[in-house]
């Protein structure tokens, strides 16, 4: 949870209330969809896939947790929506162990940012996501703002890709889950950079259709332990229809994946209409059962709040978005082979909830969140 934005010096500001302000932007709005005409055609690669369609967008989402108890959330997005084409923006949220959050971003119009010929390296001002070669990197380096983030990780190959979604228009490639990451963080006022190590999760999504026409809410969970990993996605369409996807990774491979299960979304004690963070997700289905519990709210942002006024006015006719993150615990039991004993996994991770619009009362009522909704 966050309060008003930090001072312009970008020093951290303490999180005080559920509703807050932070640097947001057009690119933080889109929850991508559908494989189309991009640079890459093979699923499971990190390469850019954006087409020339007028509403096409794609983004890479990053969730990282470190042994220092810092959290980092970043999004790199390319879009044809809004004025012009091929606009790129990177948004970042760094949260320290005391709940202090520093948001920062870069945005560039077409020809003022760079994409490598293979589409695997994106550079937007001070923000760089390089997914080429055996070692990938995530960097932000701005002496003017007094912020440096340098991270490196060696992925073992894409974990899994979705095969379901609204009208077959929604695609996610799960590129990393629980991948070891090392590097350093520095903010103005720190004597030396802070060396960190932890885990990182990366997803890649893309669409040719305006996302708010396809999705009302997307709930995601990414486990943060190195090694075994659990990823879950639950998408609600504007009609109320829902699409689910769950992946378990062991030994660098997806050993269990399913979309044939139910999720019961438990109502939190202080239920807030519109943009609730679920208290827990109870999972049940063929070969899978378990729960994910949101324990510590970290960040809530309004992505429209700080974008240029023209974008804000245009987009506000279609959407009133929010994004929320919470530290969470999970306990999952799955049976990849009916002839073998069930395997139990438990640990911690991050729940991310993205709203393109507030839940209407017809959907946000607790009874509509029961299994099978």
GUPA-532586 format. One record per residue (C-alpha): x, y, z; residue number from 0. Coordinates in steps of 0.25 Angstrom, whole numbers, plus 2048, in hexadecimal, padded with zeros to 3 digits. Layout:
# residues N
X:Y:Z:NUM
...
//
This chain:
# residues 373
800:800:800:0
805:80E:7FD:1
802:81C:800:2
806:828:7F7:3
812:828:7EE:4
820:82A:7F3:5
827:838:7F2:6
82D:83B:7E5:7
83B:837:7EA:8
835:829:7E9:9
839:826:7F8:10
830:81A:7FD:11
823:81E:804:12
81C:816:80E:13
810:80E:80A:14
804:812:813:15
7F6:810:80D:16
7EF:806:803:17
7ED:810:7F9:18
7F9:818:7F4:19
800:81F:7E9:20
80C:81B:7E1:21
812:81D:7D3:22
80A:816:7C9:23
808:816:7BA:24
801:811:7AE:25
80A:805:7AE:26
806:800:7BB:27
7F7:7FF:7B7:28
7F8:7F3:7AD:29
7F7:7E5:7B0:30
7FB:7DF:7A3:31
7F5:7D4:79A:32
7F5:7CB:78D:33
802:7C7:785:34
802:7CE:778:35
80C:7D5:76E:36
818:7D8:777:37
827:7D6:775:38
826:7C8:77C:39
81D:7BD:777:40
821:7B2:780:41
819:7B2:78E:42
822:7B2:79A:43
82D:7BC:795:44
82E:7CA:79C:45
82F:7D1:78E:46
826:7DC:78A:47
819:7D8:783:48
811:7E5:782:49
80A:7E6:774:50
806:7F3:76C:51
7F8:7F2:771:52
7F3:800:776:53
7EF:7FA:784:54
7FB:7F1:785:55
803:7F0:792:56
80D:7E7:799:57
814:7E7:7A6:58
81E:7E0:7AF:59
81A:7DF:7BE:60
825:7DD:7C8:61
823:7D9:7D7:62
830:7D8:7DF:63
832:7D5:7EE:64
840:7D6:7F5:65
846:7D1:802:66
847:7DF:807:67
837:7DF:807:68
836:7E9:7FC:69
82C:7E7:7F1:70
82D:7EC:7E2:71
822:7ED:7D8:72
824:7F1:7CA:73
81D:7F2:7BD:74
823:7F4:7AF:75
818:7F7:7A5:76
817:7FA:796:77
80A:7FF:790:78
803:805:784:79
7F7:80A:78D:80
7F6:819:78F:81
7FC:824:787:82
807:81F:77D:83
80C:810:77C:84
817:808:782:85
817:810:78F:86
81F:809:79A:87
81F:80B:7A9:88
826:804:7B5:89
81F:806:7C3:90
826:801:7D0:91
822:800:7DF:92
82D:7FD:7E9:93
828:7FA:7F7:94
832:7F9:803:95
831:7F0:80F:96
82A:7FC:817:97
81F:7FE:80C:98
825:80A:806:99
822:80A:7F7:100
82A:812:7EC:101
823:812:7DE:102
82A:816:7D2:103
828:815:7C3:104
82D:818:7B5:105
824:81B:7A9:106
828:81D:79A:107
821:81F:78D:108
824:817:780:109
833:819:77C:110
837:81E:789:111
839:810:790:112
840:804:78A:113
83C:7F5:788:114
847:7EB:784:115
845:7E5:776:116
841:7D8:77D:117
837:7DF:786:118
83E:7DA:793:119
844:7E7:798:120
83B:7F3:79B:121
842:800:79F:122
839:80C:7A3:123
841:817:7A9:124
848:812:7B5:125
840:805:7B5:126
845:7F9:7AF:127
840:7EB:7AE:128
84A:7E2:7A7:129
845:7D3:7A5:130
850:7CF:79B:131
85A:7C4:79D:132
85D:7BB:7A9:133
85C:7C7:7B4:134
851:7D1:7B3:135
851:7DF:7BA:136
847:7E9:7BF:137
84D:7F7:7C1:138
849:805:7C5:139
854:80F:7C6:140
851:81E:7C9:141
85B:827:7D0:142
851:832:7CE:143
846:82B:7D6:144
850:824:7DF:145
84C:816:7DD:146
854:80A:7D7:147
84E:7FC:7D6:148
858:7F1:7D0:149
853:7E3:7CF:150
858:7D6:7C8:151
851:7C8:7C7:152
853:7BC:7BF:153
846:7B6:7BA:154
845:7A7:7B8:155
83B:7A9:7AC:156
82C:7AD:7AB:157
824:7A5:7B5:158
816:7A5:7AF:159
80C:7AC:7A6:160
7FD:7AE:7A7:161
7F4:7A7:79E:162
7E6:7AD:7A3:163
7E1:7BB:7A4:164
7D5:7C4:7A0:165
7D2:7C0:791:166
7E0:7BA:790:167
7E5:7C9:790:168
7ED:7C8:79D:169
7FB:7C2:79E:170
805:7C2:7A9:171
813:7BC:7A8:172
819:7B9:7B5:173
828:7BB:7B3:174
82D:7BA:7C1:175
828:7B6:7CF:176
831:7B5:7DB:177
83E:7B8:7D2:178
84A:7BC:7DB:179
84D:7CB:7D9:180
859:7D3:7DE:181
85D:7E1:7DD:182
85D:7EE:7E5:183
853:7FA:7E8:184
857:808:7EB:185
84F:814:7EF:186
854:823:7F1:187
859:824:800:188
85E:815:800:189
86D:815:803:190
86F:808:7FA:191
866:800:7F1:192
85F:7F5:7F8:193
863:7E7:7F3:194
857:7DE:7F2:195
853:7D0:7EE:196
845:7CA:7ED:197
83C:7C5:7E2:198
835:7CA:7D6:199
828:7C7:7CE:200
826:7CC:7C0:201
81A:7CB:7B7:202
817:7D0:7A9:203
809:7D4:7A4:204
804:7DA:797:205
7F8:7DE:78F:206
7F2:7E4:783:207
7E5:7E9:78A:208
7E3:7F4:795:209
7E5:7EC:7A2:210
7D9:7F3:7A9:211
7D0:7EC:79F:212
7D5:7DE:7A3:213
7D8:7DF:7B2:214
7D2:7E5:7BE:215
7DC:7DF:7C8:216
7E8:7D6:7C8:217
7ED:7CF:7D5:218
7FB:7C9:7D4:219
804:7C2:7DE:220
813:7BF:7DD:221
81A:7B8:7E7:222
828:7BE:7EB:223
830:7B2:7F0:224
83B:7AD:7E7:225
839:7A0:7E1:226
82B:79A:7E2:227
821:7A5:7DD:228
812:7A7:7DC:229
80B:7B1:7D3:230
7FC:7B4:7D2:231
7F4:7BD:7C9:232
7E5:7C0:7CB:233
7DF:7C9:7C1:234
7D1:7CF:7C1:235
7CB:7D5:7B5:236
7C1:7E1:7B5:237
7B6:7D6:7B3:238
7BA:7D0:7C0:239
7BF:7C3:7B9:240
7CC:7BE:7BF:241
7D9:7B7:7BA:242
7E3:7B0:7C2:243
7F1:7AB:7C0:244
7FA:7A4:7CB:245
809:79F:7C9:246
812:798:7D2:247
821:798:7CF:248
82B:78E:7D4:249
839:78B:7CF:250
838:797:7C5:251
82C:790:7BE:252
81C:792:7BF:253
819:784:7C5:254
80A:788:7C7:255
801:792:7C0:256
7F2:793:7BF:257
7E7:79C:7BC:258
7DC:792:7C1:259
7DB:797:7D0:260
7D2:7A0:7D8:261
7D6:7AC:7E1:262
7CE:7B1:7ED:263
7D2:7BF:7EF:264
7D0:7C2:7FE:265
7CB:7CF:803:266
7D4:7D7:80B:267
7CF:7DC:819:268
7CF:7EB:814:269
7C8:7E9:806:270
7CA:7F5:7FD:271
7C1:7F6:7F1:272
7C8:7F8:7E4:273
7D7:7F4:7E6:274
7D8:7E9:7F1:275
7E4:7E1:7F3:276
7DF:7D3:7F6:277
7E2:7CE:804:278
7E5:7C0:7FE:279
7E3:7B7:7F2:280
7DF:7A9:7F5:281
7E2:7A0:7E9:282
7DC:792:7E6:283
7DB:78A:7DA:284
7E0:77D:7D3:285
7EE:77A:7D9:286
7EF:787:7E0:287
7EB:78E:7ED:288
7F0:799:7F6:289
7EF:7A7:7FA:290
7F6:7B4:7F8:291
7F5:7BF:804:292
7F8:7CD:802:293
7FF:7D1:80F:294
806:7DF:80D:295
801:7EA:804:296
80C:7F1:7FD:297
808:7FA:7F2:298
7FB:800:7EC:299
7FC:809:7E0:300
7F3:811:7D7:301
7FA:80F:7C9:302
7F3:81B:7C3:303
7F6:825:7CE:304
803:82B:7C9:305
803:828:7BA:306
802:835:7B1:307
7F4:83B:7B1:308
7F0:838:7A3:309
7F3:829:7A5:310
7EB:829:7B2:311
7DF:830:7AC:312
7DF:826:7A0:313
7E1:81A:7A8:314
7D7:81E:7B4:315
7CC:81C:7AA:316
7CF:80D:7AA:317
7D5:809:7B7:318
7D8:80D:7C5:319
7E3:804:7C9:320
7EB:7FF:7D5:321
7F7:7F6:7D8:322
7F9:7F0:7E6:323
804:7E7:7EB:324
805:7DF:7F8:325
80F:7D5:7FE:326
808:7C8:7FF:327
80A:7B9:804:328
806:7AD:7FC:329
803:79E:7FF:330
800:795:7F3:331
7FF:786:7F2:332
7FF:781:7E4:333
800:773:7DD:334
807:773:7CF:335
805:764:7CE:336
7F9:75D:7D3:337
802:751:7D6:338
80B:759:7DF:339
809:75F:7ED:340
805:76E:7ED:341
810:778:7EF:342
80E:784:7F9:343
815:792:7F7:344
814:79E:800:345
81B:7AB:801:346
819:7BA:7FE:347
818:7C2:7F2:348
810:7CF:7ED:349
802:7D0:7E9:350
7FF:7DB:7DE:351
7F1:7E0:7DB:352
7EF:7E9:7CF:353
7E2:7F0:7CD:354
7DE:7F6:7BF:355
7D1:7FB:7C6:356
7CB:7F9:7D3:357
7C3:7ED:7D5:358
7B4:7F0:7D4:359
7AB:7EB:7DF:360
7A6:7E0:7D7:361
7B3:7DA:7D7:362
7BA:7DF:7E3:363
7AF:7D8:7EC:364
7B6:7CD:7F4:365
7AC:7C2:7EF:366
7B1:7C5:7E0:367
7BF:7C2:7E4:368
7BC:7B3:7E8:369
7C2:7A8:7E0:370
7BC:7A6:7D2:371
7B9:7B5:7D1:372
//
